[in-house]
């Protein structure tokens, strides 16, 4: 059985009649991300690539960098999965101080956020790079993404985030688009760092843009439209934002200078 999916019975209605059978559907389970014994967030997520998920969430939510994670354990419970992350002393002390500033629970999609200032936190510009892509490469990147989505092929119900650097080098999938990007981030930050583009199957919200900025990558390509706030952040952070991308067209919202006739991946 494919990891992260389960077969369920269903009735299929068509012009020829009704048939019984099964359909493979993506799983959503409660994944508790705990740091130094305290729960930081509980996410409904596809239970695959959870080590990548924890590393990526820790980085993109400003909790810890990979070198500040001392150990990690995955504990499965009847009602979900607990990912236990233990931090180095300096990162643990910083997180404890951050928790002491919390004034109450939050009810939005930004997990682990203590205040409105955190939700709309200032982001540093991405590092200077000569990375660029040609229009043909951008369309090739979005065309390549469906071929690297085995869970979506089986279920037709999950998002994907991919990394393109002169080819599609890695993808991660999840029922949640934020989770897919965090899983990809967790993989990328434990590999040799090279410039490239994030490619996603979703719309672009400001929190996705924040995650790309934390990764320090210069380009995001998405199949759906961005929010106005995401465009504003991309402009401020020096990120090329490409959206409404298809194998034969795309729209550019910020920093179009990285779209050139000759690509440079340096």
Buried (B, 14 or more C-beta within 10 A) or exposed (E): EBEBBEEEEEEEEEEEEEEEEEBBBBBBBBBBBBBBEEEBBBBBBBBBBBBBBBBBBBBBBBBBBEEBBBEBEBEEEEEBBBBBBBBEEEBBEBBEEBBEEEEEEBEEEBBBBBBEEBBBEEBEEBEEBEBBBBBEBBBBBBBBBEEBBBBBBBBEBBBBBBBBBEEBBBBBBBBBBBBBBBBBBBBBBEEEEBBBBBBBBBBBBBBBBBBBBBBBBBBBBBBEBBBEBBBBBBBBBBBBBBBBBEBEEBEBBBBEEBBBEEBEBE
